[in-house]
Amino acid sequence: MNGQCLKCGEGVVSPWLYCPHCGAAIPPEIQPQASAETQPQASPPEAKKTPVQGAFGGLLFGMLAVPILVIVGTLLCLTGLGAILGIPMILAAVLAPLLGPLIGIGALKGKCPWCGTAVSSVVNVPGFHCHACKKRIAIEKRRFVKGE
């Protein structure tokens, strides 16, 4: 079904909301109705999955650093150096489990053997897919190789 622009009188076919000739808005009461063939199916947008790169690579570092920093920081607080060295060490102990994964300590980093895109992997996984070319990357002897 076709409508007509009120400003210039040109014919307007669905699904136009504005006249393609003069740019005037077409009121909803005279807008042409889209047929079942031309109307797009209403489907929710598909969520885009993002790879987590180096997610838990440094968690071990953070968990090992916590007791060391807390003990040393507490001992320094009992001496006269508490405000200078002890308190910052205790604060570092609180942030250490987050800092390791954040900067990717222990993560394997390199280039995709298929397309050359920079990739990183969590330690102790046999392989993964490249986020750019979607091809499989295997890990052998801490190096990226073409997977099957």
N, C-alpha and C positions, 0 to 999 in steps of 0.2 A: 504494500500500500504506500502511496506517495503522498507527501504533504506539500504545502506551498509556503514560501517565505512571504511574510506580511510586508516586508520592507521593499524588496525588489521584484517580487512576484515569480521568481524562478522556482522550478520544481525541486523538491528536496526528497531524496530517498532515504530509507532507514539505514543506519541508525544515527543520523546526524542530529546533534543538539544545537548546532550553529549552522547558518547558511554558508555553504562553501563558496558562494559568489560574492556576498557582501559582508559576511561575518556577523550578521544580526542573530541574536538568540531566538530560537524557535520556542514559543510557549508550549508547555506540556500538553495542553488540550488538542493542539493540532500536529504534534509530533507524530510521525508515522510509526506504527507499531511494527516491531520486528517480527518476522515470521519465525516459526519453530526451526526452520532450516538455518536462518542467519543469526539467530540468537545464540550466543555462546553458552555452553553448559556451565552451570554454577558449581564449581568444585573448589574446595579450599586449597590455598597455595601450598605446595609441597615444601616442607622444611628442608633447608639446605644444611647438610651435615658438614661440620668442620673438623678436620683431624686435629687431635691434641698432640702437639709436638713436644717431646721432652717432658711429659707430664710428671712422672715420678722418678726421673733420673737422679735427682739429688736428694730424695727423701731420706735415703740411708745416711748421707752426710749430715743432714739436719738432725736426725734422731741420735746420731753418735755425738754430735757437737753439744746437744742440750745438757746432758749431765756434766760434761767437762766444763762448759762455760758457767753453769750454775755453781758448781763446787768451787772453782777458782774465783769466781766473782764474789761468792759469800765469804771465802777466806780473806779476800782483799778488803771486803767491807769491814771485817773485824779488825783489820789493821788501820793505819792512818790513810791508806790509799783508796778508801771506799768510794768517795764521791768522784775521784778522778778515773779509776780503772774498774772498780767492782760493779758499780751500777750500770755502766755501759755494757759490761760483760753479761750481766743478768738480762738486760734488754736484748742483747744479741742472741741469748739462749731462747728467748721467747720467739724471736723472728727466724731462727735458724731452720726449723722445719719448713717454713714457707720460702726461705731464700734459696735453698738448694733446687727445688723444682722450678722456681721462677727463672733462674738463670740457666737451668738445664745442666747442672753438674752431673756427669756420668752418662749423659745422652750421647748417642753415636750420631755424629753430624757429617754430612758429605753431600755429594751430588747424585741425582738419579742416573743410573747407567743407561737408561732409555732416552731421556730428554735433556738431562743436564740441569734440571731444576734443583735448587738447594733443598735438602730434606734432612730430617732428623728422626731418630727412632728411640723408643724406650729400650733400655737394656734388657736382655734376656727374652727377646721375641725372635722367632725364626724368620719372620718377614712381614711385609706390609705392602700396601698399594700406594703408589705415588699420587699425591693430591693434584698434580697437574695433568699427567698423561693417563692416569688410572691403571698403569701396568704394574704387575707384581715385581717387587724388589725383595730379594733374599739377602740375608746377612750371613756371611761366612768369614770367620777369622776377623771379626770387627771391621769388615769392609762391605760395601754395598755391591751386589752382583745382580745380573739379570735373573729374575725368577721365572718359573714356568707356569 
